[in-house]
Amino acid sequence: MATNESISIFSSASLAVEYVDSLLPENPLQEPFKNAWNYMLNNYTKFQIATWGSLIVHEALYFLFCLPGFLFQFIPYMKKYKIQKDKPETWENQWKCFKVLLFNHFCIQLPLICGTYYFTEYFNIPYDWERMPRWCLLLVKCLGCAVIEDTWHYFLHRLLHHKRIYKYIHKVHHEFQAPFGMEAEYAHPLETLILGTGFFIGIMLLCDHVIFLWAWVTIRLMETIDVHR
């Protein structure tokens, strides 16, 4: 019963988004994007696209989304919007955060990203332009992934706050006195694996094109960095 209701909700959402899409004018960026995508397919292997392409997307977007929050600390006008005015981010903490992020990204996340190619091959996930889903379907599926990931994150996050294990794992994430965007993925390696599992569950269930991987990464990074500012 619950499954049928969920399917009905997503179907309705998909129809609503498709209806809005039908009212919009033709996207002027579609042709340049198509040319760039086909150039990538013609000049790089699937392994390079799935592995190094995914790494570049993650790293570029992560630090790009962190950039506004980082710059705001130097703009006097923006400081009045800071909630914890008496708890500034120190250069020492930001540098420490950056170094831990590089370790987590390249020593923990990169080995997982290396499995992306084998995932797409095993499940026959396409790369070609012709089978790329429309933006409205990507949006609906990313919404589904968000529901799955947030549900996983809620319960596992509560578990990591349990008094018997908090100091061993999750305490690392709360090390700094005030949150800032770059801190979003500052965590114990085990926490990266535990909470990161929720990110991949939606992909396992809903992925039908490699572009979906990157779309979901984009939305998830945007959300998690925003809530840590």
SEMI-223320 format. One line per 10 residues: for each residue x negated, z negated, y negated of C-alpha. Coordinates in Angstrom, 1 decimal. Each point is the difference from the previous one (the first is absolute). Example, Ala and Ser with C-alpha at 12.3 -4.5 7.8 and 13.67 -1.06 7.14 Angstrom:
<sites>
-12.3,-7.8,4.5  -1.4,0.7,-3.4;
</sites>
This chain:
<sites>
0.0,0.0,0.0  -2.7,-1.0,-2.5  -2.1,3.1,1.0  3.0,2.3,-0.7  0.5,-1.7,-3.4  -3.6,0.5,-0.9  0.1,3.7,1.0  3.2,0.4,-2.0  -1.7,-1.6,-3.1  -3.1,2.2,0.2;
2.2,3.1,0.6  2.1,-0.8,-3.1  -3.2,-0.6,-2.0  -1.4,3.3,1.2  3.1,1.9,-1.0  0.1,-1.6,-3.4  -3.6,0.8,-0.7  0.5,3.6,1.2  3.0,0.4,-2.3  -2.0,-1.1,-3.0;
-2.8,2.3,1.1  2.4,3.0,0.0  0.9,-0.7,-3.6  -3.7,0.0,-1.2  -1.8,3.1,-1.3  -2.7,1.6,2.1  -3.2,-2.1,0.0  -2.7,1.9,-2.0  -2.7,-2.0,1.9  1.1,1.2,3.4;
-2.0,3.2,0.1  -3.3,-1.5,-1.2  0.4,-2.8,2.5  0.8,2.5,2.8  -3.2,2.0,-0.9  -2.1,-3.2,-0.1  1.4,-1.2,3.4  -0.6,3.4,1.7  -3.5,0.0,-1.5  -0.6,-3.4,1.6;
1.3,1.2,3.4  -2.2,3.1,-0.1  -3.2,-1.7,-1.0  0.1,-3.3,1.9  0.7,-1.1,3.6  2.9,-2.2,1.0  -2.4,-2.8,0.7  -1.5,0.3,-3.5  3.4,0.1,-1.6  1.4,-2.9,2.0;
-3.0,-2.2,-0.2  -1.9,0.7,-3.2  3.1,1.2,-1.8  1.8,-3.2,0.8  -3.0,-2.1,-1.1  -0.3,1.9,-3.3  3.8,-0.3,-0.7  -0.1,-3.8,0.7  -3.1,-0.7,-2.1  0.8,2.2,-2.9;
3.6,-1.3,-0.3  -0.9,-3.6,0.6  -2.5,-0.2,-2.9  2.0,2.4,-2.2  3.1,-2.3,0.3  -2.3,-3.0,-0.7  -1.4,1.5,-3.1  2.8,-0.7,-2.5  0.0,-3.7,0.9  -3.7,-0.1,-0.3;
0.0,1.6,-3.4  2.9,-2.2,-1.3  -2.4,-3.0,-0.1  -2.0,1.7,-2.8  3.1,0.9,-2.1  1.1,-2.8,-2.3  3.5,1.4,-0.3  0.6,-0.2,3.8  -1.3,-3.6,0.4  3.2,-1.4,-1.4;
1.8,1.2,3.1  -2.3,-1.8,2.4  2.0,-2.8,1.7  -2.9,-2.3,0.8  -1.8,0.1,-3.4  -2.2,-3.0,0.8  -1.3,1.5,3.2  -2.1,3.1,-0.8  -1.6,2.2,2.6  -3.8,-0.6,-0.2;
-2.6,2.8,0.5  -1.5,-2.0,2.8  3.3,-0.1,1.9  0.8,3.7,-0.6  -3.5,1.0,1.2  0.4,-2.2,3.1  3.4,1.5,0.6  -1.4,3.6,-0.3  -2.7,-0.7,2.5  2.4,-1.5,2.6;
2.3,3.0,-0.5  -2.8,2.4,0.8  -0.8,-1.9,3.2  3.7,-0.1,1.0  0.5,3.7,-0.9  -3.0,1.4,1.8  -0.6,-2.5,2.8  3.6,-0.7,1.0  2.3,2.6,-1.4  -2.2,3.0,0.5;
-0.3,-0.4,3.8  3.8,-0.2,0.1  0.2,3.1,-2.2  -2.3,1.8,2.4  2.9,-0.2,2.5  2.3,2.0,-2.2  -1.1,3.3,1.4  0.5,-1.1,3.6  3.4,-1.4,-1.0  1.1,3.4,-1.5;
-1.3,1.9,3.0  1.6,-2.3,2.6  3.4,0.2,-1.7  -0.3,3.6,-1.1  0.3,-0.9,-3.7  -0.2,3.3,-2.0  -2.3,0.7,-2.9  1.3,3.5,-1.1  1.9,0.7,-3.2  3.0,1.7,1.8;
1.0,-3.3,1.8  -0.7,-2.3,-2.9  3.2,-2.1,-0.7  1.7,0.2,-3.3  -0.6,-2.7,-2.6  3.4,-1.5,0.5  -0.6,-0.5,3.7  -3.4,-1.5,-0.7  1.6,-2.4,-2.4  2.7,-1.1,2.5;
-2.6,-0.5,2.7  -2.3,-2.0,-2.3  3.0,-2.2,-0.7  0.4,-0.5,3.7  -3.7,-0.9,0.3  0.4,-2.4,-2.9  2.8,-1.9,1.7  -2.0,-0.2,3.3  -3.2,-1.1,-1.7  1.6,-2.5,-2.3;
1.9,-1.6,3.0  -3.3,-0.2,1.9  -1.9,-1.3,-3.0  2.7,-2.7,-0.8  -0.1,-1.7,3.4  -3.8,0.4,0.6  -0.8,-1.1,-3.5  2.1,-3.2,0.5  -1.9,-0.6,3.3  -3.4,0.4,-1.8;
1.2,-2.7,-2.4  0.5,-2.5,2.9  -2.0,-3.1,-0.7  -1.9,0.2,3.2  -1.5,3.4,-0.5  0.2,0.6,-3.8  -3.5,-1.3,-0.8  -1.5,2.3,2.6  1.4,3.3,-1.0  2.5,0.4,-2.9;
-1.8,-2.4,-2.3  -2.5,2.7,-0.7  2.7,2.1,-1.7  0.9,-2.9,-2.3  -3.6,-0.7,-0.9  0.3,1.0,-3.7  1.9,-2.1,-2.5  2.0,2.9,-1.5  1.0,3.2,1.8  -1.2,3.4,-1.1;
0.6,3.5,1.3  -3.3,0.5,1.8  0.7,-3.1,2.0  2.8,1.6,1.9  -2.1,0.8,3.0  -2.5,-2.9,-0.4  0.6,-1.8,3.3  -1.5,-1.4,3.1  -0.8,2.8,2.5  2.6,-1.4,2.5;
2.6,0.0,-2.7  -0.7,3.6,-0.8  0.7,0.8,3.7  3.0,-2.2,0.4  1.9,0.9,-3.2  -1.3,3.6,0.2  1.8,0.5,3.3  3.3,0.1,-1.8  -1.2,3.0,-2.0  -0.7,2.0,3.1;
3.3,-0.8,1.8  2.0,2.1,-2.3  -2.5,2.9,0.4  0.2,-0.2,3.7  3.8,0.2,-0.2  0.6,2.5,-2.8  -3.0,2.2,-0.6  0.7,3.7,0.4  -2.8,1.5,-2.2  -3.4,-1.1,-1.2;
1.2,0.1,-3.6  2.4,-2.8,0.9  -3.1,-2.2,0.7  -1.3,0.5,-3.4  3.4,-0.3,-1.7  0.5,-3.4,1.7  -3.5,-1.1,-0.9  0.7,0.9,-3.6  3.2,-2.0,-0.3  -1.3,-3.0,1.9;
-3.1,-0.3,-2.1  2.0,0.4,-3.2  2.3,-2.8,1.0  -2.5,-2.5,1.3  -2.4,0.4,-3.0  2.9,-0.3,-2.4  1.2,-3.3,1.5  -3.6,-1.5,-0.2  -0.5,0.7,-3.7;
</sites>
